[in-house]
Amino acid sequence: MLRLIEWLDLRYIFGPKRPFVTRLGALLTIAVLSTSIIGGMRNPERIVSRTPELPIEKADYVRGESLFRGLKPKAHVETLADAQRCLAQAIYFEARSEPVAGWEAVADVVINRAFSPKYPGSICGVVFQGQYRRHKCQFSFACDGLSDRPKQRVLWRKALRMAGNKLVTVRAGPATARATHYHADYVDPYWNRSMVKLAKIGRHIFYNDRRVSDF
């Protein structure tokens, strides 16, 4: 406050030769500044709160980052909850009408792909690979244009539990230990010509990709 008074040339401002309006305006300005300074000394939070916040970069979701390979992500790390939800969606939409062994086999395919360098390094990255290409994604439910929200609560809870168990134990069944592909038994896709057939579980036939057989 004293420094403010020293800085101001009061004799020049309030001298008799100055117009009354100028003197009145200067007096009001000093009063306002003094009130603000004293108020800030009593409540320093008011001054701090006026400091503009530092900009925070918005982290985009990166599906290609890995829970398994230890890669350092650039934006968002896939959490266990993320992976569990995506794996449960694959189980629910791809195999809910299959036997339990079929559920596990579908989960094995997803996890095996996440381990493989040939595919995205995260569970969600694998499940939703190609999701924006209509009917050309890796798992049909992800690009069929229909809702990905499960409607059967009991089956969804079971799928969540199985997904959580699979991610924690990462144990594959003997028949699908290295499975990376599968298709329904009522179709005959061209790509199975280059695959090694492993097993048929329910209505699904599971294969291993020779190119990633050593991952």
Contacts in CASP RR format, 6 or more apart in sequence:
PFRMAT RR
TARGET T0000
AUTHOR 0000-0000-0000
METHOD contacts of the structure
MODEL  1
MLRLIEWLDLRYIFGPKRPFVTRLGALLTIAVLSTSIIGGMRNPERIVSR
TPELPIEKADYVRGESLFRGLKPKAHVETLADAQRCLAQAIYFEARSEPV
AGWEAVADVVINRAFSPKYPGSICGVVFQGQYRRHKCQFSFACDGLSDRP
KQRVLWRKALRMAGNKLVTVRAGPATARATHYHADYVDPYWNRSMVKLAK
IGRHIFYNDRRVSDF
1 34 0 8 1.000
1 37 0 8 1.000
1 38 0 8 1.000
4 30 0 8 1.000
4 33 0 8 1.000
4 34 0 8 1.000
4 37 0 8 1.000
8 30 0 8 1.000
12 18 0 8 1.000
13 22 0 8 1.000
13 23 0 8 1.000
13 26 0 8 1.000
14 23 0 8 1.000
14 26 0 8 1.000
14 27 0 8 1.000
15 23 0 8 1.000
39 46 0 8 1.000
40 46 0 8 1.000
40 47 0 8 1.000
59 75 0 8 1.000
59 76 0 8 1.000
60 75 0 8 1.000
60 76 0 8 1.000
61 75 0 8 1.000
61 76 0 8 1.000
62 73 0 8 1.000
62 74 0 8 1.000
62 75 0 8 1.000
62 76 0 8 1.000
63 78 0 8 1.000
63 120 0 8 1.000
63 122 0 8 1.000
63 124 0 8 1.000
63 125 0 8 1.000
63 128 0 8 1.000
63 129 0 8 1.000
64 120 0 8 1.000
64 121 0 8 1.000
64 122 0 8 1.000
64 125 0 8 1.000
65 71 0 8 1.000
65 73 0 8 1.000
65 74 0 8 1.000
65 75 0 8 1.000
65 76 0 8 1.000
65 77 0 8 1.000
65 78 0 8 1.000
65 121 0 8 1.000
65 122 0 8 1.000
66 73 0 8 1.000
66 78 0 8 1.000
66 114 0 8 1.000
66 121 0 8 1.000
66 122 0 8 1.000
67 77 0 8 1.000
67 78 0 8 1.000
67 80 0 8 1.000
67 83 0 8 1.000
67 114 0 8 1.000
67 121 0 8 1.000
67 122 0 8 1.000
67 123 0 8 1.000
67 167 0 8 1.000
68 114 0 8 1.000
68 115 0 8 1.000
68 121 0 8 1.000
69 115 0 8 1.000
69 121 0 8 1.000
71 121 0 8 1.000
78 122 0 8 1.000
78 123 0 8 1.000
78 124 0 8 1.000
80 164 0 8 1.000
80 167 0 8 1.000
82 122 0 8 1.000
82 123 0 8 1.000
82 124 0 8 1.000
83 122 0 8 1.000
83 123 0 8 1.000
83 124 0 8 1.000
83 163 0 8 1.000
83 167 0 8 1.000
84 160 0 8 1.000
84 163 0 8 1.000
84 164 0 8 1.000
84 167 0 8 1.000
85 124 0 8 1.000
85 160 0 8 1.000
85 163 0 8 1.000
86 123 0 8 1.000
86 124 0 8 1.000
86 125 0 8 1.000
86 127 0 8 1.000
86 128 0 8 1.000
87 107 0 8 1.000
87 110 0 8 1.000
87 111 0 8 1.000
87 123 0 8 1.000
87 127 0 8 1.000
87 163 0 8 1.000
87 164 0 8 1.000
87 166 0 8 1.000
87 167 0 8 1.000
88 156 0 8 1.000
88 159 0 8 1.000
88 160 0 8 1.000
88 162 0 8 1.000
88 163 0 8 1.000
88 164 0 8 1.000
89 127 0 8 1.000
89 141 0 8 1.000
89 148 0 8 1.000
89 150 0 8 1.000
89 159 0 8 1.000
90 106 0 8 1.000
90 107 0 8 1.000
90 110 0 8 1.000
90 127 0 8 1.000
90 139 0 8 1.000
90 141 0 8 1.000
91 103 0 8 1.000
91 106 0 8 1.000
91 107 0 8 1.000
91 159 0 8 1.000
91 162 0 8 1.000
91 163 0 8 1.000
92 150 0 8 1.000
92 152 0 8 1.000
92 155 0 8 1.000
92 156 0 8 1.000
92 159 0 8 1.000
93 139 0 8 1.000
93 141 0 8 1.000
93 148 0 8 1.000
93 150 0 8 1.000
94 106 0 8 1.000
94 139 0 8 1.000
94 140 0 8 1.000
94 141 0 8 1.000
95 102 0 8 1.000
95 103 0 8 1.000
95 105 0 8 1.000
95 106 0 8 1.000
95 204 0 8 1.000
96 103 0 8 1.000
96 152 0 8 1.000
96 155 0 8 1.000
96 159 0 8 1.000
98 106 0 8 1.000
98 201 0 8 1.000
98 202 0 8 1.000
98 203 0 8 1.000
98 204 0 8 1.000
99 201 0 8 1.000
99 202 0 8 1.000
100 162 0 8 1.000
101 201 0 8 1.000
101 202 0 8 1.000
102 201 0 8 1.000
102 202 0 8 1.000
102 204 0 8 1.000
103 159 0 8 1.000
103 162 0 8 1.000
104 162 0 8 1.000
104 166 0 8 1.000
104 172 0 8 1.000
104 173 0 8 1.000
104 176 0 8 1.000
105 173 0 8 1.000
105 175 0 8 1.000
105 176 0 8 1.000
105 179 0 8 1.000
105 182 0 8 1.000
105 199 0 8 1.000
105 201 0 8 1.000
105 204 0 8 1.000
105 206 0 8 1.000
106 182 0 8 1.000
106 204 0 8 1.000
107 162 0 8 1.000
107 163 0 8 1.000
107 166 0 8 1.000
108 166 0 8 1.000
108 172 0 8 1.000
108 173 0 8 1.000
108 176 0 8 1.000
108 177 0 8 1.000
108 179 0 8 1.000
109 176 0 8 1.000
109 179 0 8 1.000
109 180 0 8 1.000
109 181 0 8 1.000
109 182 0 8 1.000
109 206 0 8 1.000
110 123 0 8 1.000
110 126 0 8 1.000
110 127 0 8 1.000
111 123 0 8 1.000
111 166 0 8 1.000
111 167 0 8 1.000
111 170 0 8 1.000
111 172 0 8 1.000
112 172 0 8 1.000
112 178 0 8 1.000
112 179 0 8 1.000
112 180 0 8 1.000
113 119 0 8 1.000
113 120 0 8 1.000
113 126 0 8 1.000
113 180 0 8 1.000
114 120 0 8 1.000
114 121 0 8 1.000
114 122 0 8 1.000
114 123 0 8 1.000
114 125 0 8 1.000
114 126 0 8 1.000
115 215 0 8 1.000
116 180 0 8 1.000
116 212 0 8 1.000
116 215 0 8 1.000
117 212 0 8 1.000
117 215 0 8 1.000
118 209 0 8 1.000
118 211 0 8 1.000
118 212 0 8 1.000
118 215 0 8 1.000
119 126 0 8 1.000
119 129 0 8 1.000
119 180 0 8 1.000
120 126 0 8 1.000
120 129 0 8 1.000
123 167 0 8 1.000
126 138 0 8 1.000
127 138 0 8 1.000
127 139 0 8 1.000
127 142 0 8 1.000
128 137 0 8 1.000
128 139 0 8 1.000
128 142 0 8 1.000
129 137 0 8 1.000
129 138 0 8 1.000
129 142 0 8 1.000
130 136 0 8 1.000
130 137 0 8 1.000
130 138 0 8 1.000
130 142 0 8 1.000
130 143 0 8 1.000
131 137 0 8 1.000
131 142 0 8 1.000
131 143 0 8 1.000
132 143 0 8 1.000
133 143 0 8 1.000
134 143 0 8 1.000
134 145 0 8 1.000
135 143 0 8 1.000
135 144 0 8 1.000
136 143 0 8 1.000
137 143 0 8 1.000
141 148 0 8 1.000
142 148 0 8 1.000
150 156 0 8 1.000
150 159 0 8 1.000
172 178 0 8 1.000
172 179 0 8 1.000
175 198 0 8 1.000
175 199 0 8 1.000
175 201 0 8 1.000
175 206 0 8 1.000
176 198 0 8 1.000
176 199 0 8 1.000
176 201 0 8 1.000
176 206 0 8 1.000
178 198 0 8 1.000
178 208 0 8 1.000
178 213 0 8 1.000
179 198 0 8 1.000
179 199 0 8 1.000
179 206 0 8 1.000
179 207 0 8 1.000
179 208 0 8 1.000
180 207 0 8 1.000
180 208 0 8 1.000
180 209 0 8 1.000
180 212 0 8 1.000
181 191 0 8 1.000
181 192 0 8 1.000
181 195 0 8 1.000
181 206 0 8 1.000
181 207 0 8 1.000
181 208 0 8 1.000
181 209 0 8 1.000
182 204 0 8 1.000
182 205 0 8 1.000
182 206 0 8 1.000
182 207 0 8 1.000
183 189 0 8 1.000
183 192 0 8 1.000
183 204 0 8 1.000
183 205 0 8 1.000
184 203 0 8 1.000
184 204 0 8 1.000
184 205 0 8 1.000
185 200 0 8 1.000
185 202 0 8 1.000
185 203 0 8 1.000
185 204 0 8 1.000
185 205 0 8 1.000
186 203 0 8 1.000
192 205 0 8 1.000
192 207 0 8 1.000
194 209 0 8 1.000
194 210 0 8 1.000
195 207 0 8 1.000
195 208 0 8 1.000
195 209 0 8 1.000
195 210 0 8 1.000
196 207 0 8 1.000
196 208 0 8 1.000
196 209 0 8 1.000
196 210 0 8 1.000
196 213 0 8 1.000
197 205 0 8 1.000
197 206 0 8 1.000
197 207 0 8 1.000
198 206 0 8 1.000
198 207 0 8 1.000
198 208 0 8 1.000
199 205 0 8 1.000
199 206 0 8 1.000
200 206 0 8 1.000
END
